[in-house]
């Protein structure tokens, strides 16, 4: 799937993706995890990767025995220091003092497995797995 890097196009692509993938998402938990992680990843690319330019996002999903493998490619700006954000939760405080953002990479890291990023030939390459049953983190 190739998605124009615009918020409205990401929203539409997510709807098309879930219509097409129905049977490959065996549990409501997996559907929720896929929806949340994909929305965070794609919207981050639009907002930060392509913040001052137009472009496209390529999404390839491959069924695996234990879930789905995702490969996301874009030609936007690289990640800072060409490294994935740590994904730490912001410090807790009063609700009105919490930042608007800062939870996305925490959620992506918590709900996916085998998360990898690299920059190659002017492209950002992000891959991750979402499992049928998310392992319990102890």
TORKOL-4160 file (C-alpha; in steps of 0.2 Angstrom, whole numbers, padded with zeros to 4 digits, m for minus):
138
<pt num="1" X="0000" Y="0000" Z="0000"/>
<pt num="2" X="0007" Y="0017" Z="m0005"/>
<pt num="3" X="m0001" Y="0032" Z="0006"/>
<pt num="4" X="0001" Y="0050" Z="0002"/>
<pt num="5" X="0009" Y="0058" Z="0018"/>
<pt num="6" X="m0006" Y="0068" Z="0023"/>
<pt num="7" X="m0017" Y="0065" Z="0039"/>
<pt num="8" X="m0033" Y="0063" Z="0029"/>
<pt num="9" X="m0025" Y="0050" Z="0018"/>
<pt num="10" X="m0017" Y="0040" Z="0032"/>
<pt num="11" X="m0035" Y="0040" Z="0040"/>
<pt num="12" X="m0042" Y="0033" Z="0024"/>
<pt num="13" X="m0028" Y="0020" Z="0022"/>
<pt num="14" X="m0031" Y="0014" Z="0039"/>
<pt num="15" X="m0049" Y="0011" Z="0035"/>
<pt num="16" X="m0045" Y="0002" Z="0019"/>
<pt num="17" X="m0031" Y="m0008" Z="0028"/>
<pt num="18" X="m0044" Y="m0015" Z="0041"/>
<pt num="19" X="m0057" Y="m0019" Z="0028"/>
<pt num="20" X="m0044" Y="m0029" Z="0018"/>
<pt num="21" X="m0036" Y="m0038" Z="0033"/>
<pt num="22" X="m0052" Y="m0043" Z="0043"/>
<pt num="23" X="m0048" Y="m0062" Z="0044"/>
<pt num="24" X="m0030" Y="m0060" Z="0047"/>
<pt num="25" X="m0033" Y="m0051" Z="0063"/>
<pt num="26" X="m0039" Y="m0065" Z="0074"/>
<pt num="27" X="m0043" Y="m0056" Z="0090"/>
<pt num="28" X="m0050" Y="m0039" Z="0096"/>
<pt num="29" X="m0033" Y="m0037" Z="0106"/>
<pt num="30" X="m0023" Y="m0039" Z="0090"/>
<pt num="31" X="m0034" Y="m0028" Z="0080"/>
<pt num="32" X="m0033" Y="m0014" Z="0093"/>
<pt num="33" X="m0014" Y="m0016" Z="0094"/>
<pt num="34" X="m0012" Y="m0015" Z="0075"/>
<pt num="35" X="m0023" Y="0000" Z="0074"/>
<pt num="36" X="m0014" Y="0009" Z="0088"/>
<pt num="37" X="0003" Y="0006" Z="0082"/>
<pt num="38" X="0000" Y="0009" Z="0064"/>
<pt num="39" X="m0009" Y="0025" Z="0067"/>
<pt num="40" X="0005" Y="0031" Z="0078"/>
<pt num="41" X="0019" Y="0026" Z="0066"/>
<pt num="42" X="0010" Y="0033" Z="0050"/>
<pt num="43" X="0005" Y="0049" Z="0059"/>
<pt num="44" X="0022" Y="0052" Z="0066"/>
<pt num="45" X="0029" Y="0050" Z="0048"/>
<pt num="46" X="0017" Y="0063" Z="0042"/>
<pt num="47" X="0020" Y="0075" Z="0056"/>
<pt num="48" X="0039" Y="0074" Z="0059"/>
<pt num="49" X="0046" Y="0065" Z="0044"/>
<pt num="50" X="0037" Y="0075" Z="0031"/>
<pt num="51" X="0034" Y="0090" Z="0041"/>
<pt num="52" X="0039" Y="0103" Z="0028"/>
<pt num="53" X="0037" Y="0093" Z="0012"/>
<pt num="54" X="0026" Y="0081" Z="0002"/>
<pt num="55" X="0029" Y="0063" Z="0000"/>
<pt num="56" X="0023" Y="0045" Z="0001"/>
<pt num="57" X="0023" Y="0031" Z="0014"/>
<pt num="58" X="0025" Y="0013" Z="0008"/>
<pt num="59" X="0017" Y="0000" Z="0019"/>
<pt num="60" X="0020" Y="m0019" Z="0017"/>
<pt num="61" X="0012" Y="m0031" Z="0028"/>
<pt num="62" X="0017" Y="m0050" Z="0028"/>
<pt num="63" X="0007" Y="m0063" Z="0038"/>
<pt num="64" X="0018" Y="m0074" Z="0049"/>
<pt num="65" X="0014" Y="m0089" Z="0060"/>
<pt num="66" X="0013" Y="m0079" Z="0076"/>
<pt num="67" X="0006" Y="m0062" Z="0069"/>
<pt num="68" X="0010" Y="m0049" Z="0056"/>
<pt num="69" X="0026" Y="m0042" Z="0050"/>
<pt num="70" X="0026" Y="m0023" Z="0045"/>
<pt num="71" X="0038" Y="m0014" Z="0034"/>
<pt num="72" X="0036" Y="0005" Z="0033"/>
<pt num="73" X="0047" Y="0015" Z="0021"/>
<pt num="74" X="0047" Y="0034" Z="0018"/>
<pt num="75" X="0059" Y="0047" Z="0011"/>
<pt num="76" X="0055" Y="0060" Z="0025"/>
<pt num="77" X="0068" Y="0068" Z="0037"/>
<pt num="78" X="0078" Y="0055" Z="0047"/>
<pt num="79" X="0075" Y="0051" Z="0065"/>
<pt num="80" X="0085" Y="0062" Z="0076"/>
<pt num="81" X="0103" Y="0054" Z="0077"/>
<pt num="82" X="0096" Y="0041" Z="0065"/>
<pt num="83" X="0089" Y="0032" Z="0081"/>
<pt num="84" X="0072" Y="0027" Z="0087"/>
<pt num="85" X="0066" Y="0037" Z="0102"/>
<pt num="86" X="0068" Y="0029" Z="0119"/>
<pt num="87" X="0049" Y="0028" Z="0121"/>
<pt num="88" X="0049" Y="0033" Z="0139"/>
<pt num="89" X="0033" Y="0039" Z="0148"/>
<pt num="90" X="0033" Y="0057" Z="0152"/>
<pt num="91" X="0035" Y="0061" Z="0171"/>
<pt num="92" X="0018" Y="0059" Z="0179"/>
<pt num="93" X="0010" Y="0075" Z="0186"/>
<pt num="94" X="m0006" Y="0084" Z="0186"/>
<pt num="95" X="m0017" Y="0080" Z="0171"/>
<pt num="96" X="m0016" Y="0098" Z="0165"/>
<pt num="97" X="0003" Y="0098" Z="0166"/>
<pt num="98" X="0005" Y="0082" Z="0155"/>
<pt num="99" X="0012" Y="0085" Z="0137"/>
<pt num="100" X="0001" Y="0083" Z="0122"/>
<pt num="101" X="0013" Y="0071" Z="0114"/>
<pt num="102" X="0026" Y="0059" Z="0121"/>
<pt num="103" X="0016" Y="0043" Z="0122"/>
<pt num="104" X="0017" Y="0037" Z="0104"/>
<pt num="105" X="0034" Y="0029" Z="0105"/>
<pt num="106" X="0030" Y="0021" Z="0122"/>
<pt num="107" X="0015" Y="0013" Z="0115"/>
<pt num="108" X="0023" Y="0007" Z="0099"/>
<pt num="109" X="0037" Y="m0001" Z="0109"/>
<pt num="110" X="0025" Y="m0009" Z="0121"/>
<pt num="111" X="0013" Y="m0016" Z="0108"/>
<pt num="112" X="0026" Y="m0022" Z="0095"/>
<pt num="113" X="0040" Y="m0034" Z="0094"/>
<pt num="114" X="0057" Y="m0034" Z="0084"/>
<pt num="115" X="0056" Y="m0015" Z="0081"/>
<pt num="116" X="0070" Y="m0009" Z="0070"/>
<pt num="117" X="0074" Y="0007" Z="0061"/>
<pt num="118" X="0088" Y="0012" Z="0049"/>
<pt num="119" X="0091" Y="0025" Z="0036"/>
<pt num="120" X="0097" Y="0019" Z="0019"/>
<pt num="121" X="0099" Y="0028" Z="0003"/>
<pt num="122" X="0088" Y="0043" Z="0009"/>
<pt num="123" X="0075" Y="0032" Z="0015"/>
<pt num="124" X="0068" Y="0028" Z="0033"/>
<pt num="125" X="0065" Y="0009" Z="0035"/>
<pt num="126" X="0055" Y="0004" Z="0050"/>
<pt num="127" X="0050" Y="m0014" Z="0053"/>
<pt num="128" X="0041" Y="m0022" Z="0068"/>
<pt num="129" X="0030" Y="m0037" Z="0072"/>
<pt num="130" X="0013" Y="m0037" Z="0080"/>
<pt num="131" X="0009" Y="m0054" Z="0088"/>
<pt num="132" X="m0007" Y="m0063" Z="0089"/>
<pt num="133" X="m0005" Y="m0063" Z="0108"/>
<pt num="134" X="0005" Y="m0050" Z="0115"/>
<pt num="135" X="0018" Y="m0057" Z="0127"/>
<pt num="136" X="0016" Y="m0051" Z="0145"/>
<pt num="137" X="0030" Y="m0039" Z="0150"/>
<pt num="138" X="0036" Y="m0043" Z="0168"/>
